[in-house]
Amino acid sequence: MSKALTIGQVAQTIGVSTHTLRYYEQAGLIRAVGRTQAGHRLYSPADLDWLQFVMRLKATGMPIAGMQAFAALRAEGQPTVGARRQMLVAHRDAVLARIAELQSNLGAIIDKIAYYEAAIDAAAQAPTACDPTRQIDETQSLSHSEKDSPWNTQKTTATPEAGTNSRKSTARPANR
């Protein structure tokens, strides 16, 4: 991209509103952008690249205050490269910790789906009672933990097939 973009074009490109772009500029996340003679904002390719990076920071959960601190360091130039790197390393570590937590929770959900799929299969294969007028709810005598076990948090790696109606667990142990 070699030409300047209007605020509307940038908003559409990165998927935010023009109001959000104005807020980001006011909050110091974006350097002052160029303007036309009529005062309309014109974003350069470098502005768009920076905004896309800011959107990645936002998408990975960096708070506005963190993004503001990073933007302030960036504005100071080359002497702050080390500090910016440290900020990104700390943020990366926080993102990795969050991913690990989500992966663990996803593993428990996948295990629970597999448990219920096995229970459904077992119920479908169970012989019917001799007296169809007498129905017994076998789960009434089980405790909550017995009905819902296993609900564990073993580490698994998610796959697109995991937790589908395939009637078998496709979760694989994580390699960590």
MARBA-3410 file (N, C-alpha, C, O; in Angstrom, 1 decimal):
176
0.9,-1.2,0.0,0.0,0.0,0.0,0.9,1.2,0.0,1.8,1.3,0.8 ~ 0.7,2.1,-0.9,1.6,3.3,-1.0,0.8,4.6,-0.9,1.5,5.7,-0.8 ~ -0.5,4.6,-0.8,-1.2,5.9,-0.7,-1.8,6.0,0.7,-2.1,5.0,1.4 ~ -2.1,7.2,1.1,-2.7,7.5,2.4,-4.2,7.0,2.3,-4.8,7.1,1.3 ~ -4.7,6.6,3.5,-6.0,6.2,3.6,-6.8,7.1,4.6,-6.3,7.7,5.5
-8.1,7.2,4.3,-9.0,8.0,5.2,-9.3,7.2,6.4,-9.0,6.0,6.5 ~ -9.9,7.9,7.4,-10.2,7.2,8.6,-11.2,6.1,8.4,-11.2,5.1,9.0 ~ -12.2,6.3,7.5,-13.1,5.3,7.2,-12.5,4.1,6.5,-12.9,2.9,6.8 ~ -11.5,4.3,5.6,-10.8,3.2,5.0,-10.0,2.4,6.0,-10.0,1.2,6.0 ~ -9.4,3.1,6.9,-8.6,2.4,7.9,-9.5,1.6,8.9,-9.2,0.5,9.2
-10.6,2.3,9.3,-11.5,1.6,10.2,-12.0,0.3,9.5,-12.1,-0.7,10.2 ~ -12.4,0.3,8.3,-12.8,-0.8,7.6,-11.7,-1.9,7.5,-12.0,-3.1,7.6 ~ -10.5,-1.5,7.2,-9.4,-2.4,7.0,-9.1,-3.1,8.2,-8.8,-4.4,8.2 ~ -9.1,-2.4,9.4,-8.7,-3.1,10.6,-9.9,-3.6,11.5,-9.7,-4.3,12.5 ~ -11.1,-3.3,11.0,-12.3,-3.8,11.7,-12.7,-3.1,13.0,-13.1,-3.7,13.9
-12.5,-1.8,13.0,-12.9,-1.0,14.2,-13.7,0.2,13.7,-13.8,0.4,12.5 ~ -14.4,0.9,14.6,-15.1,2.1,14.2,-14.2,3.3,14.0,-13.1,3.3,14.6 ~ -14.7,4.3,13.3,-13.9,5.5,13.3,-13.8,6.2,14.6,-12.8,6.8,15.0 ~ -14.9,6.0,15.5,-14.8,6.5,16.8,-13.7,5.9,17.6,-13.0,6.6,18.4 ~ -13.5,4.6,17.4,-12.4,3.9,18.1,-11.0,4.4,17.7,-10.1,4.6,18.5
-10.9,4.7,16.4,-9.6,5.3,15.9,-9.4,6.6,16.5,-8.2,6.9,16.9 ~ -10.4,7.4,16.6,-10.2,8.8,17.2,-9.9,8.6,18.7,-9.0,9.3,19.2 ~ -10.5,7.6,19.4,-10.2,7.4,20.8,-8.7,6.9,20.9,-8.0,7.4,21.8 ~ -8.3,6.0,20.0,-6.9,5.6,20.1,-5.9,6.7,19.9,-4.9,6.8,20.5 ~ -6.2,7.6,19.0,-5.4,8.8,18.8,-5.4,9.7,20.1,-4.3,10.1,20.5
-6.5,9.9,20.6,-6.7,10.7,21.8,-5.9,10.1,23.0,-5.4,10.8,23.9 ~ -6.0,8.7,23.1,-5.4,8.0,24.2,-3.9,7.8,24.0,-3.2,7.3,24.9 ~ -3.3,8.3,22.9,-1.9,8.2,22.7,-1.4,6.9,22.1,-0.2,6.6,22.1 ~ -2.4,6.0,21.6,-2.0,4.8,21.0,-1.5,5.0,19.6,-0.8,4.1,19.0 ~ -1.9,6.1,19.0,-1.5,6.4,17.6,-0.9,7.7,17.6,-1.3,8.7,18.3
0.2,7.8,16.9,0.8,9.2,16.8,-0.1,10.1,16.0,-1.0,9.6,15.3 ~ 0.1,11.3,16.1,-0.8,12.3,15.4,-0.6,11.9,13.9,0.5,11.8,13.4 ~ -1.7,11.7,13.2,-1.7,11.4,11.8,-1.8,12.6,11.0,-2.2,13.7,11.4 ~ -1.4,12.5,9.7,-1.5,13.6,8.8,-2.9,14.0,8.5,-3.9,13.3,8.8 ~ -3.1,15.2,8.0,-4.4,15.8,7.8,-4.4,16.5,6.4,-3.4,16.9,5.9
-5.6,16.5,5.8,-5.8,17.2,4.6,-6.0,18.7,4.9,-6.0,19.0,6.1 ~ -6.0,19.5,3.9,-6.3,20.9,4.1,-7.6,21.2,4.8,-7.8,22.1,5.5 ~ -8.5,20.3,4.6,-9.9,20.4,5.2,-9.9,19.8,6.7,-10.9,19.9,7.3 ~ -8.7,19.2,7.1,-8.6,18.7,8.5,-9.0,17.2,8.6,-9.0,16.7,9.7 ~ -9.2,16.5,7.5,-9.5,15.1,7.6,-8.3,14.3,7.8,-7.2,14.6,7.2
-8.4,13.3,8.6,-7.2,12.4,8.9,-6.8,11.6,7.6,-7.7,11.1,6.9 ~ -5.5,11.5,7.4,-4.9,10.7,6.4,-3.9,9.8,7.0,-2.9,10.2,7.6 ~ -4.1,8.5,7.0,-3.2,7.5,7.6,-2.2,7.0,6.5,-2.6,6.6,5.4 ~ -1.0,6.9,6.9,0.1,6.4,6.1,0.2,4.9,6.2,-0.4,4.3,7.1 ~ 0.9,4.3,5.3,1.1,2.8,5.4,1.7,2.5,6.8,1.4,1.4,7.4
2.6,3.3,7.3,3.3,3.0,8.6,2.2,3.1,9.7,2.3,2.4,10.6 ~ 1.3,4.1,9.6,0.2,4.2,10.6,-0.6,3.0,10.6,-1.0,2.5,11.7 ~ -0.9,2.5,9.4,-1.8,1.3,9.3,-1.0,0.0,9.9,-1.6,-0.7,10.6 ~ 0.3,-0.1,9.6,1.0,-1.2,10.2,1.0,-1.1,11.7,0.8,-2.1,12.4 ~ 1.2,0.1,12.2,1.2,0.2,13.7,-0.1,-0.1,14.3,-0.2,-0.8,15.3
-1.2,0.4,13.6,-2.5,0.1,14.1,-2.8,-1.4,14.1,-3.5,-1.9,15.0 ~ -2.4,-2.1,13.1,-2.6,-3.6,13.1,-1.8,-4.2,14.2,-2.3,-5.2,14.8 ~ -0.6,-3.7,14.6,0.1,-4.3,15.7,-0.7,-4.0,17.0,-0.8,-4.8,17.9 ~ -1.2,-2.8,17.2,-2.0,-2.4,18.3,-3.2,-3.3,18.5,-3.5,-3.7,19.6 ~ -3.8,-3.6,17.4,-5.0,-4.5,17.4,-4.5,-5.9,17.8,-5.3,-6.6,18.5
-3.4,-6.4,17.5,-2.9,-7.7,17.9,-2.6,-7.6,19.5,-3.0,-8.6,20.2 ~ -2.1,-6.6,19.9,-1.9,-6.4,21.4,-3.2,-6.5,22.1,-3.4,-7.2,23.1 ~ -4.2,-5.8,21.6,-5.5,-5.8,22.1,-6.1,-7.2,22.1,-6.7,-7.6,23.1 ~ -6.0,-7.8,21.0,-6.6,-9.2,20.8,-6.0,-10.2,21.8,-6.6,-11.2,22.1 ~ -4.7,-10.0,22.2,-4.1,-10.9,23.1,-4.2,-10.5,24.5,-3.6,-11.0,25.4
-5.1,-9.5,24.8,-5.4,-9.1,26.1,-4.6,-8.1,26.8,-4.7,-7.9,28.0 ~ -3.7,-7.4,26.1,-2.9,-6.3,26.7,-3.9,-5.2,27.1,-4.7,-4.7,26.2 ~ -3.9,-4.7,28.3,-4.7,-3.6,28.7,-4.3,-2.3,28.0,-3.2,-2.2,27.5 ~ -5.3,-1.4,27.9,-5.0,-0.1,27.2,-3.8,0.6,27.8,-3.0,1.2,27.1 ~ -3.7,0.5,29.2,-2.6,1.2,29.8,-1.2,0.6,29.4,-0.3,1.3,29.2
-1.2,-0.7,29.2,0.0,-1.4,28.6,0.3,-0.9,27.2,1.5,-0.7,26.9 ~ -0.7,-0.9,26.4,-0.5,-0.4,25.0,-0.1,1.1,25.0,0.7,1.4,24.2 ~ -0.6,1.9,25.9,-0.2,3.3,26.0,1.3,3.4,26.4,2.0,4.2,25.8 ~ 1.7,2.6,27.4,3.1,2.6,27.8,4.0,2.1,26.6,5.1,2.7,26.4 ~ 3.6,1.1,25.9,4.4,0.6,24.8,4.4,1.7,23.7,5.5,2.0,23.1
3.3,2.4,23.4,3.3,3.4,22.4,4.2,4.6,22.8,4.8,5.2,22.0 ~ 4.2,4.9,24.1,5.0,6.0,24.6,6.5,5.7,24.4,7.3,6.5,24.0 ~ 6.9,4.4,24.7,8.2,4.0,24.5,8.6,4.1,23.0,9.7,4.5,22.7 ~ 7.7,3.6,22.2,7.9,3.6,20.7,8.2,5.0,20.3,9.0,5.3,19.4 ~ 7.4,6.0,20.8,7.6,7.4,20.4,8.9,8.0,20.8,9.4,8.9,20.1
9.5,7.4,21.8,10.9,7.8,22.2,12.0,7.3,21.3,13.1,7.8,21.4 ~ 11.7,6.4,20.5,12.6,5.9,19.5,13.6,4.8,20.0,13.3,4.0,20.9 ~ 14.7,4.7,19.3,15.7,3.6,19.4,16.2,3.4,20.8,16.3,2.2,21.2 ~ 16.4,4.4,21.6,16.9,4.1,23.0,16.0,3.2,23.8,16.4,2.6,24.8 ~ 14.7,3.0,23.4,13.7,2.3,24.2,13.5,0.9,23.7,12.6,0.2,24.2
14.3,0.4,22.7,14.1,-0.9,22.2,14.2,-2.0,23.2,13.3,-2.9,23.2 ~ 15.1,-1.9,24.1,15.2,-2.9,25.2,14.0,-2.9,26.1,13.5,-4.0,26.4 ~ 13.5,-1.8,26.5,12.3,-1.7,27.3,11.1,-2.3,26.6,10.3,-2.9,27.2 ~ 11.0,-1.9,25.3,9.9,-2.5,24.5,9.9,-4.0,24.4,8.9,-4.7,24.5 ~ 11.1,-4.5,24.2,11.3,-5.9,24.1,10.9,-6.6,25.4,10.2,-7.6,25.4
11.3,-6.0,26.6,10.9,-6.5,27.9,9.4,-6.5,28.1,8.9,-7.5,28.6 ~ 8.8,-5.5,27.6,7.3,-5.4,27.7,6.7,-6.6,26.9,5.7,-7.2,27.4 ~ 7.2,-6.8,25.7,6.6,-7.8,24.8,6.9,-9.2,25.4,6.1,-10.1,25.3 ~ 8.1,-9.4,26.0,8.4,-10.7,26.6,7.5,-11.0,27.7,6.9,-12.1,27.9 ~ 7.2,-10.0,28.6,6.3,-10.2,29.7,4.9,-10.4,29.2,4.2,-11.3,29.7
4.5,-9.7,28.1,3.1,-9.9,27.6,3.0,-11.3,27.0,2.0,-12.0,27.1 ~ 4.1,-11.7,26.2,4.1,-13.1,25.6,4.0,-14.1,26.7,3.2,-15.1,26.6 ~ 4.7,-14.0,27.8,4.6,-14.9,28.9,3.2,-15.0,29.5,2.7,-16.1,29.8 ~ 2.6,-13.8,29.6,1.2,-13.8,30.1,0.2,-14.5,29.2,-0.7,-15.2,29.6 ~ 0.4,-14.3,27.9,-0.4,-14.9,26.9,-0.2,-16.4,26.9,-1.2,-17.2,26.8
1.1,-16.9,27.0,1.3,-18.3,27.0,0.7,-18.9,28.3,0.2,-20.1,28.2 ~ 0.7,-18.2,29.4,0.1,-18.8,30.6,-1.4,-18.9,30.4,-2.0,-19.8,30.8 ~ -2.0,-17.9,29.8,-3.4,-17.9,29.5,-3.8,-19.0,28.6,-4.8,-19.7,28.7 ~ -3.0,-19.2,27.5,-3.2,-20.3,26.6,-3.1,-21.7,27.3,-3.9,-22.6,27.1 ~ -2.2,-21.8,28.2,-2.0,-23.1,29.0,-3.3,-23.3,29.8,-3.8,-24.4,29.9
-3.7,-22.3,30.5,-5.0,-22.4,31.3,-6.2,-22.8,30.4,-6.9,-23.6,30.8 ~ -6.3,-22.1,29.3,-7.4,-22.4,28.4,-7.3,-23.9,27.8,-8.3,-24.6,27.7 ~ -6.0,-24.3,27.5,-5.8,-25.6,27.0,-6.2,-26.7,28.1,-6.8,-27.7,27.8 ~ -5.9,-26.4,29.3,-6.3,-27.3,30.4,-7.8,-27.4,30.5,-8.3,-28.5,30.7 ~ -8.4,-26.2,30.5,-9.9,-26.2,30.6,-10.5,-26.9,29.4,-11.5,-27.6,29.6
-10.0,-26.7,28.2,-10.5,-27.3,27.0,-10.3,-28.8,27.2,-11.2,-29.6,26.8 ~ -9.2,-29.3,27.7,-9.0,-30.7,27.9,-10.1,-31.3,28.8,-10.6,-32.4,28.5 ~ -10.4,-30.6,29.9,-11.5,-31.1,30.8,-12.8,-31.1,30.0,-13.6,-32.1,30.2 ~ -13.1,-30.2,29.2,-14.3,-30.2,28.4,-14.4,-31.3,27.4,-15.4,-32.0,27.3 ~ -13.2,-31.6,26.8,-13.1,-32.7,25.8,-13.3,-34.0,26.5,-14.0,-34.9,26.0
-12.7,-34.1,27.7,-12.9,-35.4,28.5,-14.4,-35.5,28.9,-14.9,-36.7,28.8 ~ -15.0,-34.5,29.3,-16.4,-34.5,29.7,-17.3,-34.9,28.5,-18.2,-35.7,28.6 ~ -17.0,-34.4,27.3,-17.8,-34.7,26.1,-17.6,-36.2,25.8,-18.6,-36.9,25.5 ~ -16.4,-36.7,25.9,-16.1,-38.1,25.7,-16.8,-39.0,26.7,-17.4,-40.1,26.3 ~ -16.9,-38.6,27.9,-17.6,-39.3,29.0,-19.1,-39.4,28.6,-19.7,-40.5,28.7
-19.7,-38.3,28.2,-21.1,-38.3,27.9,-21.3,-39.1,26.6,-22.4,-39.8,26.5 ~ -20.5,-39.0,25.7,-20.6,-39.8,24.5,-20.6,-41.3,24.8,-21.3,-42.1,24.2 ~ -19.7,-41.7,25.7,-19.6,-43.1,26.1,-20.8,-43.5,26.9,-21.3,-44.6,26.7 ~ -21.4,-42.6,27.7,-22.6,-42.9,28.4,-23.8,-43.1,27.5,-24.6,-43.9,27.7 ~ -23.8,-42.3,26.5,-24.9,-42.4,25.5,-24.8,-43.7,24.7,-25.8,-44.4,24.5
-23.6,-44.0,24.3,-23.4,-45.3,23.6,-23.8,-46.5,24.5,-24.4,-47.4,24.1 ~ -23.4,-46.4,25.8,-23.7,-47.5,26.7,-25.2,-47.6,26.9,-25.8,-48.7,27.0 ~ -25.9,-46.5,27.0,-27.3,-46.5,27.2,-28.0,-47.1,26.0,-29.0,-47.8,26.1 ~ -27.5,-46.8,24.8,-28.1,-47.3,23.5,-27.9,-48.8,23.4,-28.7,-49.4,22.8 ~ -26.8,-49.3,24.0,-26.5,-50.7,23.8,-27.1,-51.6,25.0,-27.1,-52.8,24.9
-27.6,-50.9,26.0,-28.1,-51.6,27.2,-29.4,-52.3,26.8,-30.2,-51.8,26.1 ~ -29.6,-53.6,27.4,-30.8,-54.3,27.1,-32.0,-53.6,27.8,-31.8,-53.0,28.8 ~ -33.1,-53.6,27.1,-34.3,-53.0,27.7,-34.8,-53.8,28.9,-34.6,-55.0,28.9 ~ -35.5,-53.2,29.8,-36.1,-53.9,30.9,-37.2,-54.8,30.5,-37.9,-54.6,29.5 ~ -37.3,-55.9,31.3,-38.3,-56.9,30.9,-39.8,-56.4,31.1,-40.7,-56.7,30.3
-39.9,-55.5,32.1,-41.3,-54.9,32.3,-41.3,-53.5,31.9,-40.8,-52.6,32.6 ~ -41.8,-53.2,30.7,-41.7,-51.8,30.1,-42.6,-50.8,31.0,-42.4,-49.6,30.8 ~ -43.5,-51.3,31.8,-44.3,-50.4,32.6,-43.5,-49.8,33.8,-43.9,-48.8,34.4 ~ -42.4,-50.5,34.2,-41.6,-50.1,35.3,-40.3,-49.5,34.8,-39.5,-50.1,34.2 ~ -40.2,-48.2,35.0,-39.0,-47.5,34.6,-38.2,-47.0,35.8,-38.7,-46.4,36.7
-36.9,-47.3,35.8,-36.1,-47.0,37.0,-35.0,-46.0,36.5,-34.3,-46.2,35.5 ~ -34.9,-44.9,37.2,-33.8,-43.9,36.9,-32.6,-44.3,37.7,-32.5,-44.1,38.9 ~ -31.7,-45.0,37.0,-30.5,-45.5,37.7,-29.6,-44.4,38.2,-28.8,-44.6,39.1 ~ -29.8,-43.2,37.7,-28.9,-42.1,38.2,-29.4,-41.5,39.5,-28.6,-40.7,40.1 ~ -30.6,-41.9,39.9,-31.1,-41.3,41.2,-30.2,-41.7,42.4,-30.1,-40.9,43.3
-29.6,-42.9,42.3,-28.9,-43.3,43.5,-27.4,-42.9,43.4,-26.7,-43.1,44.4 ~ -27.0,-42.3,42.3,-25.6,-41.9,42.2,-25.4,-40.5,42.7,-26.3,-39.6,42.6 ~ -24.3,-40.2,43.3,-24.0,-38.8,43.7,-23.7,-38.0,42.4,-23.4,-38.6,41.4 ~ -23.6,-36.7,42.6,-23.3,-35.8,41.5,-21.9,-36.2,40.9,-21.8,-36.2,39.7 ~ -21.0,-36.4,41.8,-19.6,-36.7,41.3,-19.6,-38.0,40.5,-18.8,-38.2,39.6
-20.4,-39.0,40.9,-20.4,-40.3,40.2,-21.1,-40.1,38.9,-20.6,-40.8,37.9 ~ -22.1,-39.3,38.8,-22.8,-39.2,37.6,-22.0,-38.4,36.6,-22.0,-38.7,35.4 ~ -21.2,-37.5,37.0,-20.5,-36.6,36.1,-19.0,-37.0,36.0,-18.3,-36.3,35.3 ~ -18.6,-38.1,36.6,-17.1,-38.3,36.5,-16.8,-38.9,35.1,-17.7,-39.5,34.6 ~ -15.7,-38.8,34.6,-14.6,-38.1,35.2,-14.5,-36.6,34.8,-14.8,-36.3,33.6
-14.2,-35.7,35.6,-14.1,-34.3,35.3,-12.7,-34.0,35.8,-12.5,-33.4,36.9 ~ -11.7,-34.2,34.9,-10.4,-34.0,35.3,-9.8,-32.9,34.5,-10.4,-32.3,33.6 ~ -8.6,-32.6,34.8,-7.9,-31.5,34.1,-6.6,-31.9,33.5,-5.6,-31.2,33.5 ~ -6.6,-33.1,33.0,-5.3,-33.6,32.4,-5.1,-32.7,31.2,-6.0,-32.2,30.5 ~ -3.8,-32.5,30.9,-3.4,-31.7,29.7,-3.7,-32.5,28.4,-3.3,-33.6,28.3
-4.4,-31.8,27.5,-4.6,-32.3,26.2,-4.3,-31.3,25.2,-4.3,-30.1,25.5 ~ -4.2,-31.7,24.0,-4.0,-30.8,22.8,-5.3,-30.8,22.0,-5.7,-31.9,21.6 ~ -5.8,-29.7,21.8,-7.1,-29.6,21.0,-6.9,-29.9,19.6,-5.8,-29.5,19.0 ~ -7.8,-30.6,19.0,-7.8,-30.9,17.6,-9.2,-30.5,17.0,-10.1,-30.4,17.8 ~ -9.3,-30.2,15.8,-10.6,-29.9,15.2,-11.7,-30.9,15.5,-12.8,-30.6,15.6
-11.3,-32.2,15.6,-12.2,-33.3,15.7,-12.6,-33.5,17.2,-13.6,-34.1,17.5 ~ -11.9,-32.9,18.1,-12.1,-33.2,19.6,-13.5,-32.6,20.0,-13.9,-31.5,19.6 ~ -14.2,-33.5,20.7,-15.5,-33.1,21.2,-16.6,-33.1,20.2,-17.7,-32.5,20.4 ~ -16.4,-33.8,19.1,-17.5,-33.9,18.1,-18.3,-35.1,18.5,-18.0,-35.8,19.4 ~ -19.3,-35.4,17.7,-20.2,-36.6,17.9,-19.6,-37.8,17.3,-20.3,-38.7,16.9
-18.3,-37.9,17.3,-17.6,-39.1,16.8,-17.7,-40.3,17.7,-17.3,-41.4,17.4 ~ -18.2,-40.1,18.9,-18.4,-41.1,19.9,-17.1,-41.6,20.5,-17.1,-42.7,21.1 ~ -16.0,-40.9,20.2,-14.8,-41.3,20.8,-14.0,-40.1,21.1,-14.1,-39.1,20.4 ~ -13.1,-40.1,22.0,-12.3,-39.0,22.4,-11.1,-38.9,21.4,-10.4,-39.9,21.2 ~ -10.9,-37.7,20.9,-9.7,-37.5,20.0,-8.7,-36.6,20.6,-7.8,-36.1,20.0
-8.9,-36.4,21.9,-7.9,-35.6,22.6,-6.6,-36.3,22.7,-6.6,-37.5,23.0 ~ -5.5,-35.6,22.5,-4.2,-36.2,22.6,-3.5,-35.5,23.7,-3.6,-34.3,23.9 ~ -2.7,-36.3,24.5,-1.9,-35.7,25.5,-1.0,-34.6,25.0,-0.4,-34.8,23.9 ~ -0.8,-33.5,25.7,0.0,-32.4,25.3,1.5,-32.9,25.4,1.8,-33.6,26.3 ~ 2.3,-32.4,24.5,3.7,-32.7,24.6,4.5,-31.6,25.3,5.1,-30.7,24.7
4.4,-31.6,26.6,5.1,-30.5,27.4,5.9,-31.1,28.4,6.6,-30.4,29.2
END
